[in-house]
Amino acid sequence: MSLVSDVLETETPKMKWWGEQHFDLNRPKSWQFGSLLFRLSRGLQEWRMEYHRPAVQYDYEQQWHAIDDPEFSFPSPVHIERYMFKNTHEDIQIMPRLADRSVVIRPVDPIYIPAGQRGTLYISTPLWVAGFVSGQKEPLFDIPVILPKDTWFGPNHRTGEICYATAVDGRTDLHQLKIRAFRAVTPIEFHNTSHEQLRFDRMNVPVPALPLFYSESTGRLWTSQIKVLHEGIDRPPRIRIENRTPPQAGEVIYVHPPRVPAGALFNMFESLF
């Protein structure tokens, strides 16, 4: 998996691209989210969503802006979806969501936690853009801003699951993790209570089971914290999803619940050494 370095990001993006949008009849609005061109329009009895995604997207493309001419022609191909209603409401919530599958990360360098040590790794995963209207529990649309690659995670080709792979550079210092408009930060706290040094090369982050928060003071979207307790090579690590963000997030606003209920067990690691 190719990794994109944080140094390619030269600007701090405007963060808050989501919120409630008011639509007059047949007056579309368009945005550019990174490299994704996105347009919404409201008819009397339908919403229409269209977008253009280039063949190649880069993770460092984290800028966004409203497009002055909302009716300008998108390049091909253009994906169009229409949603029928008896009558449309004039407002829609455009919101960020976490990925709809687990996300596999591979640190640039293997991570080691010596026996008896603990530490926190800050990673980020890609976001989706979703549209919610009054009276509907599920979103009308729910698409990734930057489409991640598919990957397989498991001990063999028969046991495991299809996940997303993403470029990542995990940081032990939060301030070294670039602020990105279309990624959310997940803190993963490791505690190695065994007598052996712990190492991992790949980690499967269960983002559909995580809630999403926004911290205005840090300018970041956050998930709740994950704790990993490793007690020995003869037993799997214990994984716990906390119901809170870490103190480094500051005061947070609840943005979105988890996509799926959190289960008791997650297969986050293929192997630990």
C-alpha positions as CSV (number, residue, x, y, z in Angstrom):
1,M,0.0,0.0,0.0
2,S,1.5,3.3,-1.0
3,L,1.7,5.9,1.7
4,V,1.2,9.7,1.2
5,S,3.3,11.8,3.5
6,D,1.8,14.5,5.6
7,V,4.5,16.9,4.2
8,L,2.6,17.1,0.9
9,E,-0.1,19.1,2.8
10,T,1.0,22.7,2.7
11,E,-2.1,24.5,3.9
12,T,-4.4,24.0,6.9
13,P,-7.8,23.5,5.5
14,K,-11.0,25.2,6.5
15,M,-12.5,22.5,8.7
16,K,-16.2,22.8,9.1
17,W,-17.7,22.0,5.6
18,W,-20.9,20.4,7.0
19,G,-24.2,21.7,8.5
20,E,-27.7,22.7,7.5
21,Q,-28.3,24.0,4.0
22,H,-31.4,25.9,2.8
23,F,-32.6,25.2,-0.8
24,D,-35.0,27.2,-2.8
25,L,-36.9,25.3,-5.5
26,N,-34.8,24.5,-8.6
27,R,-31.8,26.5,-7.3
28,P,-28.9,24.1,-7.1
29,K,-25.8,24.5,-4.9
30,S,-22.4,23.0,-5.7
31,W,-19.2,22.4,-3.8
32,Q,-15.7,21.0,-4.4
33,F,-14.7,18.7,-1.5
34,G,-11.1,17.9,-2.1
35,S,-11.2,16.5,-5.7
36,L,-14.9,15.6,-5.5
37,L,-17.3,17.8,-7.4
38,F,-20.7,17.7,-5.7
39,R,-24.1,19.3,-6.5
40,L,-27.5,19.2,-4.9
41,S,-30.8,20.6,-6.1
42,R,-34.4,20.5,-4.8
43,G,-37.5,20.1,-6.9
44,L,-41.0,20.2,-5.6
45,Q,-41.2,16.5,-5.3
46,E,-37.6,15.3,-5.5
47,W,-34.0,15.9,-4.4
48,R,-31.3,15.4,-7.0
49,M,-27.6,14.7,-6.2
50,E,-24.8,14.5,-8.7
51,Y,-21.1,14.2,-8.3
52,H,-17.9,13.7,-10.3
53,R,-15.1,11.7,-8.9
54,P,-11.8,11.8,-10.8
55,A,-10.1,8.5,-11.6
56,V,-7.3,9.2,-9.2
57,Q,-7.8,11.0,-5.9
58,Y,-5.0,12.0,-3.5
59,D,-5.3,12.0,0.2
60,Y,-3.6,15.4,0.6
61,E,-6.4,17.1,-1.3
62,Q,-8.2,18.4,1.8
63,Q,-9.4,21.8,0.7
64,W,-13.0,22.6,0.0
65,H,-15.1,25.6,-1.2
66,A,-18.6,26.4,-2.5
67,I,-18.7,26.8,-6.3
68,D,-19.8,30.3,-7.4
69,D,-21.6,29.0,-10.5
70,P,-23.6,26.1,-9.2
71,E,-24.8,25.0,-12.6
72,F,-21.4,24.7,-14.3
73,S,-20.9,21.4,-16.3
74,F,-19.1,18.7,-14.4
75,P,-16.6,16.6,-16.3
76,S,-17.5,13.1,-17.2
77,P,-18.4,10.7,-15.8
78,V,-21.2,12.2,-13.7
79,H,-23.0,10.1,-11.2
80,I,-26.7,11.1,-10.6
81,E,-29.2,10.0,-8.0
82,R,-32.8,11.2,-7.6
83,Y,-34.9,10.8,-4.5
84,M,-38.7,11.1,-4.8
85,F,-40.9,12.7,-2.2
86,K,-44.6,13.7,-1.9
87,N,-43.3,17.1,-1.1
88,T,-39.7,18.2,-0.3
89,H,-38.6,20.2,2.7
90,E,-36.5,23.2,2.1
91,D,-33.6,22.2,4.4
92,I,-31.1,19.4,4.3
93,Q,-28.3,18.5,6.7
94,I,-25.0,17.7,5.0
95,M,-23.0,15.8,7.5
96,P,-19.7,13.8,7.8
97,R,-19.8,10.1,8.6
98,L,-17.1,7.6,9.3
99,A,-16.4,4.8,6.8
100,D,-19.0,2.0,6.3
101,R,-16.4,-0.7,6.7
102,S,-13.4,-1.2,9.0
103,V,-10.3,0.6,7.9
104,V,-6.9,-1.2,7.8
105,I,-3.9,0.9,8.6
106,R,-0.2,0.1,8.1
107,P,2.2,2.4,9.9
108,V,5.1,3.7,7.9
109,D,7.4,1.8,10.3
110,P,6.4,-1.1,12.6
111,I,5.2,-0.1,16.1
112,Y,6.8,-1.6,19.2
113,I,5.5,-1.4,22.8
114,P,8.1,-2.8,25.2
115,A,7.0,-5.1,28.1
116,G,5.1,-3.1,30.8
117,Q,4.8,0.0,28.7
118,R,1.8,2.0,27.5
119,G,1.3,4.7,24.9
120,T,-1.2,6.3,22.6
121,L,-1.1,6.3,18.8
122,Y,-3.2,8.9,16.9
123,I,-4.3,7.8,13.5
124,S,-6.9,9.3,11.1
125,T,-9.4,7.6,8.7
126,P,-11.4,8.9,5.7
127,L,-14.8,10.5,5.9
128,W,-18.0,10.1,4.0
129,V,-20.5,12.9,3.1
130,A,-24.2,12.2,3.8
131,G,-27.4,14.0,3.4
132,F,-30.3,13.9,5.9
133,V,-33.7,15.4,5.5
134,S,-36.6,15.8,8.0
135,G,-38.6,12.7,8.6
136,Q,-36.0,10.2,7.3
137,K,-33.8,8.2,9.7
138,E,-31.4,7.0,7.0
139,P,-29.5,9.4,4.7
140,L,-30.5,10.1,1.1
141,F,-26.9,9.7,0.0
142,D,-23.8,8.5,1.8
143,I,-20.6,8.6,-0.3
144,P,-16.9,8.8,0.4
145,V,-15.2,12.1,-0.2
146,I,-12.0,10.2,-1.2
147,L,-12.7,6.6,-2.2
148,P,-10.4,4.3,-0.3
149,K,-9.0,1.1,-1.8
150,D,-10.4,-2.3,-0.9
151,T,-8.3,-4.7,1.1
152,W,-8.6,-8.1,2.8
153,F,-8.0,-8.5,6.5
154,G,-7.7,-11.9,8.1
155,P,-5.3,-14.8,8.8
156,N,-6.1,-16.4,5.4
157,H,-8.2,-16.0,2.3
158,R,-11.2,-17.8,3.8
159,T,-11.3,-16.2,7.2
160,G,-11.5,-12.4,7.4
161,E,-13.4,-9.5,5.9
162,I,-13.2,-6.9,3.2
163,C,-12.0,-3.6,4.6
164,Y,-10.7,-0.3,3.3
165,A,-7.0,0.4,3.1
166,T,-5.8,4.0,3.7
167,A,-2.6,5.9,3.7
168,V,-1.7,6.7,7.3
169,D,1.2,8.0,9.3
170,G,0.3,7.3,12.9
171,R,1.7,9.8,15.4
172,T,2.4,9.5,19.1
173,D,2.4,13.3,19.3
174,L,-1.0,14.7,18.3
175,H,0.5,18.0,17.2
176,Q,2.4,16.2,14.5
177,L,-0.8,14.9,12.9
178,K,-2.0,17.3,10.2
179,I,-5.5,18.7,10.5
180,R,-7.5,17.3,7.6
181,A,-11.0,18.3,6.7
182,F,-12.0,14.9,5.4
183,R,-10.4,12.6,8.0
184,A,-11.3,11.9,11.7
185,V,-8.8,11.3,14.4
186,T,-8.9,8.0,16.4
187,P,-6.7,7.7,19.5
188,I,-5.6,4.1,20.2
189,E,-4.1,3.5,23.6
190,F,-1.9,0.4,23.9
191,H,-1.1,-1.2,27.3
192,N,1.4,-4.1,27.2
193,T,1.2,-5.9,30.5
194,S,3.0,-9.0,29.2
195,H,6.6,-9.9,29.6
196,E,7.3,-9.7,25.9
197,Q,7.8,-6.7,23.6
198,L,4.8,-6.2,21.4
199,R,5.0,-5.4,17.7
200,F,2.3,-4.9,15.0
201,D,2.5,-4.1,11.3
202,R,-1.2,-3.9,10.3
203,M,-4.2,-2.9,12.4
204,N,-7.9,-3.1,11.5
205,V,-9.8,-0.1,13.0
206,P,-13.5,-0.8,13.6
207,V,-14.7,2.7,12.6
208,P,-18.3,1.7,11.9
209,A,-18.6,1.0,15.7
210,L,-17.3,4.4,16.6
211,P,-19.2,7.7,17.3
212,L,-18.1,10.9,15.6
213,F,-17.4,14.2,17.4
214,Y,-16.2,17.7,16.5
215,S,-13.8,19.8,18.6
216,E,-13.9,23.5,17.7
217,S,-10.9,24.2,19.9
218,T,-8.6,21.7,18.1
219,G,-10.3,22.1,14.7
220,R,-10.6,18.4,14.3
221,L,-13.2,15.6,13.9
222,W,-12.7,12.9,16.5
223,T,-13.9,9.4,17.3
224,S,-14.0,7.9,20.8
225,Q,-10.8,6.3,22.1
226,I,-9.9,2.6,21.6
227,K,-8.0,0.8,24.3
228,V,-5.9,-2.3,23.5
229,L,-4.7,-4.4,26.4
230,H,-2.1,-7.1,25.6
231,E,-1.5,-9.6,28.4
232,G,0.5,-12.3,26.7
233,I,1.1,-14.2,23.4
234,D,-1.1,-17.1,24.6
235,R,-4.3,-14.9,24.5
236,P,-5.8,-12.4,22.1
237,P,-5.6,-8.7,23.0
238,R,-8.6,-7.2,24.8
239,I,-10.1,-4.4,22.8
240,R,-12.4,-1.8,24.4
241,I,-14.2,1.1,22.7
242,E,-14.4,4.0,25.2
243,N,-17.5,6.2,25.3
244,R,-15.5,9.4,25.4
245,T,-12.8,11.3,23.6
246,P,-9.4,11.8,25.2
247,P,-8.6,15.0,27.1
248,Q,-6.5,16.3,24.1
249,A,-9.7,16.7,22.1
250,G,-11.0,19.4,24.4
251,E,-14.7,20.1,24.5
252,V,-16.5,18.2,21.8
253,I,-19.9,18.3,20.0
254,Y,-21.6,15.0,19.2
255,V,-21.9,14.8,15.4
256,H,-23.0,11.2,14.6
257,P,-23.7,7.9,16.3
258,P,-21.9,4.7,15.3
259,R,-23.1,3.0,12.1
260,V,-23.3,-0.3,13.9
261,P,-23.6,-1.4,17.5
262,A,-20.3,-2.1,19.2
263,G,-19.7,-5.8,19.7
264,A,-17.7,-7.4,22.4
265,L,-14.8,-8.6,20.2
266,F,-13.0,-7.1,17.3
267,N,-10.3,-8.7,15.2
268,M,-7.9,-5.7,15.1
269,F,-4.7,-7.6,14.6
270,E,-3.6,-10.4,12.2
271,S,-0.6,-11.1,14.3
272,L,1.2,-9.7,17.4
273,F,4.8,-10.5,18.1
